[in-house]
Every structure is written in C-alpha cells, then in structure tokens.
C-alpha cells in the first residue's frame, strides 16, 4: 500500500454573496482510483477548516492567495459525498466572490472554465483508496481538468454533477485558443483579469528578489545561485526568506571554521537525531553522549510529550502517524527510550559499584565469551621439578594433569511493559525507576550467585568434578581431599592460621592416585576476608587497626594490611567467614558473560508491533546471560563457625 496525492475537482452551490455550498467529493472512480463511500465518510473531519487559495502552487503558499475557508462539513447520504460551506476570507476573498457572482449570474452561456480543485493525500492499493490522510487545500483555478464547474452552470447545460476530478491536464495552445474565442465576453474578461493577476505576481516576485539580494551581505556567488533559483517564476516571500537564511547559516559555518575552535564548532555538526536523543537522556536522567555534553537541546516535559511528538498518535490508538509526528527521527519512540534506559542502567551499575555492591569483582575473574557453548574451566597441572637428562639420553615424560570444571550459561530476563496508560499519565519518574531497578537486579543477581558458592549445601559449596564438595576437611593427599574447611572463629590468631593453610596448599600435578598432594606449595597468602555485616568490625580490626587489644594488654597489630575485608550482602550467618586469594595471582571463581556484565535493554517490537495493537504497550525486553563457576579450590578457605 502506498501514499498518493491528487487534485480533485469540486462542485458548488451558492448560499449567499460570499458563501458557497460545496459538494467536496463523492464516491466513485476517477483517475484509475476507486473512492468508496465509507472511506469518504471517515474523512469528514479532515475537511473542516481547510483553506481555499487562488490558483494551485507547487512552492510555499502566499498569504495574498488566501480566498476562503471550509466550514459546516457534513455527510450527504443522497449524494454519497462530503458537503461543506465555503466562506470567502482573506486578501483574495474578493476574487472568489466576484468570480462566483459572475459565473452563477451568467444566463447566456455559463462560464465553465473556472472551478475548484482539491489537493489531497491518500493511501491506496490496487486502484482502491483505503484512507484519506490529509486535505491540503481547496483552490480556485482556471480550466479545471475534468469538470470542477459550478453546479448551476452544470444544471443549465443538462450535465450531471461530477463526482470527483483527476490530475490537472494541460491543453495545447490551439485548442485553448478555439475554446477562448467561443466564450462569452464575461468569461473573456475574467480570463483577462486572471492573466493580469499572474503578471502582477510575477513582477512583484522579481522586485522582491532583487531588493532582497541588494540588501544582503552574501558573496556574489551565493547571490547568483539564489537568483538562478528564483528568477522567472512566482514564489512566496517565506520561500525566499528561508533560502536567504540557509545561505547565511552556511556562510557562517564556513567563515566560523576559520577562527572558532572548541564546542561552538562541534555544535554546528550535531544531527537532529542526536539532539533528540540528548533531550530524552536529560528527561530520564541518563548521561549524554560525550560529544553532546555542551550542546543546547530542547527540554521535554515528559514521556507523554515524547511519545505524541514522535508517533503522532494523539488519540492513543497505538500506532505511527508520520503526517502528524512533530519530531522526525531515524529512531522510533521505543528506540529512543531504550538507548536512554541502557545508559541509565550503566550509570546506576557504576554507582552501585561505588557503594560496594560489586564486592564480587575483587574475588572473581570476569571473562567474556563469544558463544553460549558449555564452558570448561580447565586448571592445568604443574611440574614440581624438571629432572636432569644425561648427554645423549632420552627425555622422560613429565607428569602433567588437569582438573576440569564445567559451567553453563543461564539466561535471566523479562520485558518492561511501557503501556499507553503509563504514557498518557506521563509517568516519566516510573519509567526512570525501571532502569535503576534493572541495574540493581542485575548487580544483585551476580552478587547472589557468587555468594552462594560459599553457602550452598550447608556451607560446603558446589560439587566439583573430582567427586567432592568445594569445601571439605579431608586431607589433600587423598582423592577429593581439599583441606579448606574448618570451624575457627574470626580473630587475629585464626586469620593467621587460615592464611598459613592456604599458603601451604599443594599445587596440582596430576589428578590421579599417587599424585594427590605431591605438588609444590602454592605459596600465596589470601588477600580478602569475606564476612557478613555482623562481623565487619572484627574483620576491619584484623586488617586495618594499628593495635591489638587483649583483655589484659595491648600490642602492635603485625597483621595490619595483610588482607582486605569484604562484606557479602547475602550472607546472614553471624559467625561464618571465608578467605580468598587475589584472583590475579591464584584465580578460583569465574564469572562469564555473553553480552556484558550488566543487563541489556532492547526493543521487542516497534510502534506497529502486535503488542501495541493487542495490549496497548511498547515492550522493552531485558536480558542477562551469566555463568558462575569455581575452577580451583586451593585459593579458597571457609570457616563454618557453630
């Protein structure tokens, strides 16, 4: 289905000396298009208040050409058409009234060469009009293409009222001359007056052009370009003024580039779409793009103004109406909102991190993956010692093994229903909170997944590939023995004891009988103490206090700076704590992401999606792909205190 624009001829009945009754359009076929009655009836409201001009114009309209306005539009069931009253109005009202009087009062031969032509825009397919979109104007013209004559003249000639007209067709000069000679004196006089009016307009346009160019400071080259654009034709003053303004703006940018530096120069290169996106960012409280930091953009009052201006859906039907949209942009309404919400998610994610909710970043390795395949986190075995080789002797096989741990991505998400009710209530604050909640939910999700590594299965952690739980107190020289679980309370002495146990953990040589616990010591002290909120003070005293206060004496805290305390928000036990090595030296816990650590928001449809029609809502989908797993038990130690 496409959009088409046609000039349609009208029929007129006199009402008074300055008012005419017009049968604007009736059902029927013309110019290869079928206009159904129901389509015309639906367009009734579009005809109300339409202006009438003298002559068609392909350029901008002139105020001098206004001749009248249509009022009292109504449906004529008998004629199966739209009927309205045309009231003379404006600078050319006298021309309209005089022509109407002469045409309708001529008794000898009616002046059938003057009539009305409607300029309309409609949608259609396969030769049938589906919807009339806009009525641009109803114009008084000479020699309308097909019919377009006054109703009384048609009746006197015995001609039935014409239903609709078609495109304007040019007659050759010989035919026009013959028809003109056959017209009565009144019609010839009218033609003469119209010709004089055209000449006057042409002369006025020429004078206006030369006067405007004489008073401008544009270079001669630019002046000549504008002169060639407007000379030898009529035009509206507004059209010339717009061309001069554009030329001055272009000259200013060229000249300004020679001396101006910094933001002012960048400002001139900003696209309208970038300005609109910046305005949406400001409305939702999201940070602007870097290049838009100092740009001046219009202020939006709320989500309702944005929706109506970008979709033209003033009746909240749920759809896109480009002819009524005030803000044209390559991105639709949902896309603009989605971009700002993603920025707000990123901004909130950063703020939550500053508040300490990203504790898990300190104890994990974050890794990006290019597919959603199952993840195999392989811990390569170590070689405890390189044996010597005699001259000419063969190399012996080194014992190298691994301990494979696997993980799968899990998809988290949902969609945000941006309903038409929310838009109409202008709940911008609620929409802004959506993004902040999503950022918080994403951050808390990762925090929970990492925290559960220490708390699942009664505090013994997940089941590993070696056949044992992550935390157990079995000897490391036995199969599945990790030696990283105890019941020690958190204090200075026990922290030092746990640190030594982690330091002495044997590295993997081969995951097989005879090789358990025979590797060299890991020789890495834990860097972080993980505690619940109830033990934050105790952990800080161990790691940051200058003195240790016992019941009967005080001494220097030699463990000051030996670790960094981290509070795990999800831990509720008042006594349990854990030790973790620096993941840059001895990685243990991994967080895998597919499309980013933060949840992402993207469009699930547009203004024409089924959800808009069936649910009155624009859907913004939220998605988060995560995989959390343990790769090695050695850098971790847990104390489950009774």
N, C-alpha and C positions, 0 to 999 in steps of 0.2 A: 504494500500500500504506500502511496506517495502523496505529497502535497502539491496542489496546483493553484494557480492564481488566474482568475478570469475577470473580464469586464462584461457585466451583464446589463442589458437594456431594460428600462423600467417603463411603466405606463402611468399616466397622470390624470386625475380628475380635479377640476377647480373647486376649492372650498370658499375662498374669499380672494380679495385682490392680492394678498400677499401670502396665501396659504394654498397648498395643493394636496389633494389626496393621491397617494401613490400606491399602486399595486407593485411592490418591490420585486417580487419573484413568485412564480407559480410552479407547481410540479409539472414535470415534462422532460423532454430530451432536447438538448442543444449542444452544438459543438462536439458531438460524439459522447456527451456525458448525460447520464440519466439522473435527474434530481427527484428523489422520492418525496412524497408529501410529509412523511414522518420526520425526515431529515430537516426539511424546511421549518416544520413546526418546532423542532428542538432549537433552531437557530433564532427564534423570535426575539429573545432578549438581546442578541448581538446587534440588532438594527436600531435599538433605542439610542438616541443621542448621536447618531452618525452624522458627520458634517457633509455638506454639499459644496462643491467648488465649481468654478467656471473653467472648463477645459480639463482634460487629463494632464498629468505632469509626471515625467519619469524621474525628475530630480526632487529636491526638497520643496514642500508646499510653501506658498507665499500667503501671508495674511490678507493681501489685497484680493486674493481669489476666493475668499470665503463668501458664499452666497446664501447659505441656509443650514437648517438642522432638522433631522427627523425626530418626530415625537409621536406619542399615542400609537405605538406599533401594536398590532393585533392580528389574529389568525382569521382569515376569511375562508370558512368551510366550503361555501358555494364555489368560490373561485379556486379553492385549494392553493392559496398563496398567502404571502405576508403583505398586509396593507398598513400604511402609515401616513401621517400628515407631515408635509414638508413646509416649514415656515421660513420665509425669506429673512435673512440675517447677515450682517457683516458688510464690508465695503462693496461687494458685488451683489448685494441684495436687490438693488435697483435693476441690474441687468436681468436677474432671474424674474422679477415681477413684470418688467416690460416685455420680455420675450414671451412669458406665459400669457400676458394680456393680448399681445398681437396674434399669437398662434391660435388662441381659443376664440378670438373675436372675428377672425378672418372668415368671411362667408363664401367668397367666390371659390377659392381653392385653398385647402388647408396647407400650412407650411410644415410639411412632413420631414424636413431635413434638420430639425432641431429637437433634441430629446435628452433623456437621461441615461447614464450608463453606470452600473455598479462595479466597483473594484473589490473582489472578494478573494479569500484564500480558503481552500477546502482540501480535504483528504478524500481520495477515491482509489478504486481498483477495478480493473476490467470494465472500464466505461461506466461505472456506477459511483455516484458521490456517496461517501459514508458519513461524513461530518463536515459541516461548515465551521471553520476555525475562527475567522475574523472578517469583519466588513471594514475595509479601509476607508472608503468614501463613496458618495453618490454624486456624480459630476454631470453638469450641464454641458453638452457637447454638440458640435455641428456635425451633421451627417452621421448619426449612429449607425453602426454596422448593419444590424438587422432589426428593423422596427425602431423601437425606442422613441416612438412618437406619442403625442398627447392623445388621450382616449377619445375626446370629442371628435378630433380630426379623423381618427380611425372609424368612428361610427358613421360620419358623413360619407366616407368612401365605401362603407359597407365591408370594412375589414375587421375581422375578429381580433380582439385584444391579444397581443403577442405574449406568450408565456415567459420566455427568457431569451436573452440575447447571447451573442457569442463574441469572439475576438474581433477587434477592430480590423477592417479590411480596407486597404487603400484602393480607390478607383483611379483609373487612368485619366489623364487630363482631358482627353477628348470627350469621354462620357460625362465628366463633371461639367464641361462647358455646355454640352447639349442640354443637360438637365437644368442648369442655371438659367439658360435662355427661356426655358419653359415655365420657370417660377414666376409668380405674380410680383408686382412692384414691391409689395411689403416684404416679401421674402428676400428680394434682391437688396433692399435697403438694410435688412437685418444682417445679411452676409457682408455688406459693406462695413457696417458698424463693427462686426466681429473682426474683420480684417484690419481695420484701423486700430482696434484694441491690441491686436497682436503686434502691429508695428510700433505702437507706443511702448509696449512692454519690452520689445527688443531694443529700442533706443534708450529706455531707462536702464536696462541691464548694461548696455555698452558704456553709458555715462558713469554708472556706479562702479564698473570695473576699472575704468581709467582713473577715476577720483580716488578709489581705494589704493591703487598701485602708486599713485603720485604721492600719497601721504604715508607710505610705508618706508621703512628703512632696510628693506630686504635687498640683497645683491641683485644686480641686473639679470643674472642668470636665473635666479628664482622668480623674479618678476615675469620674465619672458615665459617661463614654464606655466605660471598661473594664467597669464594672458592667453596662451595657446589652449589652455583647458577650458576657459570660459567664453572666449570671443565667438562671435557669430551664432550665439544661442541665448535664449532667455533662461534666467535662473533666479532662485530666491536669494535675498540678501544673506540669510543664515548660512546658505551653502558657501558663499564666497567668504564670509567671516570665518567659517570653520577651516577653509583651506588656508587662509592667511595665518590663523592661529597655529595650525600644524606646521607651516613653513617657519614661523618664528620659533616654535619649540625645537624644530630640527636644527635651526641655525644656532640656538642657544646651547644645544648639546655639543655641536661641533666646536663652537668657539670656547665653550666652557672647558672642554677636554684639554685645551692648550694651557690653562692656568690653574684650574681647580683640581685639587687632589683630595683623596680620602673619601669619606662616606657620601659626600654630595655627588661625586662622580658615579659611585656604585648605585645610588638611588635611582638614577635615570635608566638603569639597566634591569630593574626589577619587573618581572612579568606580573600581569593582573592576577594570575592564579596564585603566585607567591604571596601577594598582598592579602588575598582572601584567606589563604592557609594561615598566615600570621595573625589575622583577625580572629580566626577560630581558635588558634593557640592561646591568644590573650583571653578569649571568652572562657575557655575551660581551665585556665591557669597552667597551661603547659609551656615549657620553654620554647622559644622561637628557634628557627634555624639560624646558624651563626651569621650568615650574610644579611639576615633580616633584623639583626639586633637593634639598629638605629633607624630603621625605616618607619615612616609615618603611615599608619593604616587606619581605615575607618573602624569605629568601635561598634561591635554588635551588642544589642541589648540582651540577647539570649538565644537559646536553641530554636525557639519558635520563629524568630526573625530570619535566622539562617535557613531553616527548612523552607519557609514560604518563598524566600528570595531566590533560592537555588533550584526549587522544583516547580514553582508556580502553582502549587496545589493549595490554593486559598480556600477551597471547600473541604479540604482534608478527605478527599476521596481515596488517597493512596495512589500516587502516580507521578508522572513527569509531564509538565505542560510548558514546553520551551517558549511558546509565544507569550507566556505570562511571567516567565522567570526574569527577575531583575538582575541577577548576578550570573553571567555566563562564565562557565569554567570547565576545564577539561576533566576535573574530578567531580563526581556527583556528591550529593549530600552525605551519604554513608562513608565515602572515601575520605572526605574532609574530616569528619568526626573520628574515623578510625585512625588517621595519621596523628591527630592531636592526642587521642587516648593512648596510643603507643608511646608517645613522648612522655605523657604523664605517668605511665607505668614505669618507664625507665627512670624518670626523675624521682618517683616515690621509692623505687627499688634502691636508688642511691642513698636517699635519706634514711631508709630503714637500716641500710648497712652502716651508716654513720652512728646510728643509735645502738649498734651492737647486735642486731639480729642476724648478721651474717657471720656469726662465730664459726660456722662450719667451713668457711673459706680458709681459715687458718689451719685446720686439721685434715683437709682433703686435697686431692688433686682434681681440678676441673678439666675435663677433656671434651673436645668437640669431635663428633663422628659424622661421617658423610652418608651413612645409611642406617636403617633400623635393624640390621642384622644382629643376631645374638653376639654379645661381647664376651670375648675370652681374655681375661686379665691374667697373663702368664708371669709368674715370678721365676726368673732364670736362676738356676743353682750356681753356686760359687765353687771355685777351685781353691782348696785350702793351701796347697803348696805345689810348686812346679818342680817335679823331680829332675835330677841331673841325667844327662844322656852321654854315654861314653862315645868316643870318636868312632864313627862307622857303625854304631849300634842303631837299632830301630827305635822309633818313637813309641812310647806306651800310650794307651788310651786314657784320657782324663775322664774322671767321673763327673759328669755334668747332668743335672736333672732339673725338673721344674715342678711347680705345684699349680695346676690350672684352676682358676676360679672363673665362673661364668655369670653373666647377668643379662637380663632382657629389658628393653625399653618398655616403659609403661606410659600410656597416653592419658593425660588429665585434661579436662576442659568442659566446655558448655557454651552457651550463647547468651548474649545480653539482648533482651527484647526492648528495643527502642521504639515504644508504641506511639501511635498518633495522639493518644490521650496525654502521654507524658510531654510530647511536643507542644500540644495545644495549651497545657497548663504551664508551659515554659519552665520546666523543672531542670534548669541548667545545673544547679547545685547537685541534684541527684545524679545526673549523668557524670559530673566530675568525680563524685564519690565512687562510681563504678570502677574507674581506672585505679584509684587508690586501693580499693578493696582487692582488686585483681593482683596488684603488685604485692600487697600484704599476704594474700593467699598463696601466691607462688613462692615467696620467701619462706613462709611458714611451712609449706609443703616440703621443701628441701631440708629445712631445719628438723622437721619431724622425722624424715627418712634417715638422716644421719644420726639423730639422737636414738632412734630405735635400734641401731646396731648394738648399742650398749645395754639396752633394756629388754629386748625380746627374749623369749624362752627363759623367763625368770632371772634375767640379768646375765645369761651366759652367751647371748649373741646368736647370730645366724649359724646354720650348719654349713661347714666348709667341705671342700672336695676331698680332704684327707680323712673324712669319716667322723669328725669331732666338731663340737660346738666351738665357736671362736674363742671363748674364754673358758679355760679349764685349768686345773692344778696338777694334771698328770705330768710326769717327767718328760722333758723334751727329747730324751734318748729312747722313748717308746713311740710306737706308731700312734699318731693322732695326739701326742702329748704336746701341750703348748706352754705350760708353766707360767701362765699370765693371769691367774685368778687368785685372790686372797680375800681375807676379811679384816684387814688392817684399818683402823680409824685414821682419819686425816690429822696428822701433826708433823712437826719437823722431822722427828726421827723416822717415822714411817714413810714420809716422802723420800727421804734419802735411801731407805731400804728398797722401796719400789724402783727408784731410779737405778740402783745397782743391779736389780734383777733384769730390767730392760737392757741395761748396758751389756750384761753377760749373756744375753740370748745368743745361741749359736746360729750362724747363717746356714742356709740350705746348701747341702752338697748334692744329695740325691734323695728323692722321696722313695726310699726302698729300705728293706731290712739290712742292718749293718751300717747304714749311713745316717740314721736318725741322731741328731745332736752332736755330730762329729765335726761340724764346720767351725771355722774361726769365730771368735766373738764379734757381735755386731758393732760393739764399742761406740754406741750412740746413746747419749742421755735423753730422756724425754724432755720436751720443751714446754708442753702445755698441761695444766691441771684442769680437768673438766669436773665441774661441781654443779649442784643445784643452787638455787638462790639462797637457801638456808646456810650454805657453807661458804658463801662468797667472802665473808670477813676472814674466816680461818685460812682460806687459800691466799688471800692478799697478804696476811701477816707472814705466811711462809715465804712468799715470793718478793715482797716489797719492803717489809719492816726492817729497820736498822738493828733492832734489839729483839732478843727472845726473853720473855718474862715467864719464869717458872714460879712456883709457889713461894720459894724462899730465896731466889736470887735471879739476877738479870745478866745476860751475856750477849756478845755480838752475834748477829744473825749471819752466819757464814753462807747460808743458802740464799741470801738475798740476790735476786736476779737470776736464779737458777731455772725459773720457769715463768710462764705467763698464765694467770688464772683466766678461765673462760667459763661463763655461766651458760648452762644449757637450759633454755626456757621450758622445754618439755619434761625435764626431769622433776619428779615430785617426791622422790625418796629423800629424806632429810640427812642421810648419812653416807650414801654411796658416792664414790668418786672414781675418776679414771686418769690415767697418764697416757699421753700421745706424743710421739716423736715429731720433729719437723718434717712435713711431707716432702720438702725439697731434698732432704738427705735420706730419709727412710720412708717412702710412701706406703700407706696401708689402705686408706679409704679413698675410693674414687667416685666422683660424680660425673656421669656422662650426660651430655646434652646434644640434641639433634639440630634444633633451630634457635638455640640461645638458652641461657640460664633463666632469663625472665620469661614469663608467659607472653605470648604474642596475640594481638588482636587483629583480625582482618575481616573483610566484608564477606558475609554469607548471602549474596544477592545484591540487588540494587533497587531503584525506585519502581521498577517494573517486575520485581520478583514475585512469585506466588504468595510468599508470606505477607507481602504488603497488601495484596488483594484479600486473602482469606483471613488474616489475623490482624490487619491494620498495624503492622510492626515492621521495622527495619531491623534485621538481625546482624549483630556484630559477634562473630564467633571467637572464642578464646581457646587456645590450645597450648599444651605444655608437655613435651616429651622428655622424660627423665629416666636415668638408670643409675642406681646407687649400689655399690658392692664393695666387699673387702678383698683385698689382694694378698695381704700378708698379716699374720697375727703378731709377729715379732715386735713391731713398733707400738703395740697397744698393750695396756695393762688395766685390769678392772678390779676394784675392791668393793665387794658387796658386804657392807657392814650390817651386822644384825642389830 
